[in-house]
Amino acid sequence: MDAVLRVERMSFKDRERLAEEIHARQPNLFFSVLVLQRYAATLEQMEVVLNLLLVFYEAMRASGRAWPVISEDVQERCLQRISGRARFIKGLTPQQQTQATTDAIADHPEQQMLAYVFGKFREHGLLGIETEAQKMLMLAALNLVECIAQTAPKTKNRNR
């Protein structure tokens, strides 16, 4: 993902400007990260999700397509979808859970973003969800991906 390299190479000031642009153009996505404070997420944990948002927004911007403002309604629908999947998977055997998770990722329209989320969460020791804050961090990150996938502008010739 080129967006990853672009964001990693940005100075603090450039990241700050990008965050301001996100706040102006996708305020609901921006606030979905800030609200994590209410769930006792530490600033270090929130930074992981904020950096994901910076990368995802940079990818959206680089696509050259115009994204609609992602509304609270879209965020809520996507969060309900994620929560429903999580409840379904929770009731399965460990082997079935692994298969259901693998299938969900394979069928997702934004596989690279999803893989990036899990990679970053693994890198920062956040995959083993043990607290309410960790659960909310994961839900927020997955919801970013879901919302972006849900609102992606359609192109006439989508060659992959």
Legacy VTK file of the C-alpha trace (Angstrom):
# vtk DataFile Version 3.0
C-alpha trace
ASCII
DATASET POLYDATA
POINTS 160 float
0.000 0.000 0.000
1.598 3.251 -1.147
-0.430 5.175 1.434
1.429 3.411 4.246
4.790 4.641 2.967
3.508 8.164 2.349
2.142 8.468 5.886
5.198 6.856 7.485
7.433 9.370 5.706
5.363 12.381 6.810
6.690 14.798 9.370
4.654 15.459 12.497
3.460 18.726 10.921
2.356 16.908 7.747
0.438 14.345 9.818
-1.173 17.166 11.739
-2.288 18.800 8.461
-3.647 15.454 7.223
-5.583 15.012 10.491
-7.042 18.505 10.041
-8.097 17.603 6.497
-9.761 14.418 7.748
-11.530 16.437 10.449
-12.845 18.792 7.754
-13.767 16.196 5.094
-14.619 13.077 7.122
-15.491 14.406 10.579
-17.418 11.316 11.682
-14.455 9.045 10.980
-12.197 11.459 12.863
-14.518 11.608 15.876
-14.862 7.808 15.931
-11.188 7.748 16.917
-11.406 10.585 19.444
-14.367 8.987 21.224
-12.128 6.081 22.248
-11.016 8.226 25.219
-14.433 7.599 26.761
-13.661 3.882 26.853
-10.409 4.355 28.783
-8.190 3.832 25.743
-4.734 5.243 26.345
-3.268 7.856 24.039
-0.796 5.237 22.782
-3.656 2.884 21.916
-5.641 5.659 20.264
-2.578 6.582 18.231
-2.655 3.121 16.614
-6.215 3.702 15.373
-5.478 7.313 14.409
-2.521 6.172 12.309
-4.778 3.610 10.629
-7.193 6.423 9.790
-4.365 8.555 8.382
-3.256 5.698 6.122
-6.792 4.835 5.029
-7.644 8.452 4.305
-4.418 8.862 2.334
-5.385 5.765 0.300
-8.867 7.206 -0.294
-7.347 10.515 -1.402
-4.801 8.815 -3.667
-7.529 6.791 -5.381
-8.614 9.949 -7.189
-12.241 9.146 -6.468
-14.540 11.438 -4.513
-15.747 9.792 -1.309
-19.023 10.938 0.215
-18.942 12.147 3.801
-19.436 9.024 5.869
-22.469 9.679 8.050
-23.218 8.519 11.569
-25.974 6.325 10.087
-23.463 4.550 7.832
-21.114 4.123 10.788
-23.920 2.662 12.903
-25.030 0.211 10.182
-21.444 -0.931 9.638
-20.874 -1.323 13.383
-24.041 -3.420 13.663
-22.759 -5.644 10.847
-19.384 -6.105 12.583
-21.041 -6.803 15.939
-23.354 -9.349 14.324
-20.382 -11.164 12.776
-18.574 -11.147 16.114
-21.604 -12.608 17.940
-21.960 -15.294 15.263
-18.284 -16.244 15.437
-18.261 -16.256 19.244
-20.744 -19.155 19.294
-18.606 -21.402 17.060
-15.945 -23.956 17.911
-12.328 -22.695 17.661
-11.888 -24.454 14.307
-15.149 -22.990 12.995
-14.134 -19.552 14.302
-10.884 -19.729 12.346
-12.717 -20.784 9.184
-15.435 -18.125 9.571
-12.808 -15.420 10.129
-10.772 -16.586 7.132
-13.915 -16.612 4.963
-14.971 -13.131 6.148
-11.559 -11.692 5.281
-11.434 -13.487 1.911
-14.869 -12.121 0.973
-14.204 -8.552 2.145
-13.861 -5.872 -0.559
-10.993 -4.172 1.350
-8.787 -7.143 2.200
-5.580 -5.084 2.249
-6.995 -2.608 4.754
-8.320 -5.419 6.912
-4.956 -7.195 6.862
-3.241 -3.915 7.731
-5.508 -3.473 10.786
-4.741 -6.953 12.085
-1.024 -6.521 11.392
-0.868 -3.216 13.282
-2.903 -4.593 16.178
-0.583 -7.612 16.369
2.466 -5.328 16.217
1.151 -3.277 19.164
-0.033 -6.259 21.240
-3.715 -5.397 20.866
-5.064 -8.594 19.278
-5.784 -10.379 22.551
-8.848 -8.413 23.569
-8.857 -8.422 27.361
-10.381 -5.043 28.252
-13.330 -2.941 27.196
-10.881 -0.373 25.796
-9.173 -3.011 23.605
-12.562 -4.214 22.374
-13.573 -0.656 21.442
-10.236 -0.048 19.702
-10.749 -3.133 17.545
-14.371 -2.235 16.787
-13.374 1.318 15.830
-10.580 0.097 13.537
-12.755 -2.539 11.874
-15.534 0.010 11.486
-13.185 2.376 9.645
-12.532 -0.386 7.113
-16.200 -1.336 6.886
-17.337 2.263 6.362
-14.740 2.894 3.679
-15.684 -0.327 1.888
-19.394 0.477 2.175
-19.072 3.976 0.721
-16.386 3.347 -1.897
-17.329 5.176 -5.092
-18.089 2.664 -7.808
-16.100 2.750 -11.008
-17.306 1.503 -14.366
-14.392 -0.882 -14.960
-13.184 -2.371 -11.701
-10.246 -4.520 -12.686
-8.461 -6.205 -9.794
LINES 1 161
160 0 1 2 3 4 5 6 7 8 9 10 11 12 13 14 15 16 17 18 19 20 21 22 23 24 25 26 27 28 29 30 31 32 33 34 35 36 37 38 39 40 41 42 43 44 45 46 47 48 49 50 51 52 53 54 55 56 57 58 59 60 61 62 63 64 65 66 67 68 69 70 71 72 73 74 75 76 77 78 79 80 81 82 83 84 85 86 87 88 89 90 91 92 93 94 95 96 97 98 99 100 101 102 103 104 105 106 107 108 109 110 111 112 113 114 115 116 117 118 119 120 121 122 123 124 125 126 127 128 129 130 131 132 133 134 135 136 137 138 139 140 141 142 143 144 145 146 147 148 149 150 151 152 153 154 155 156 157 158 159
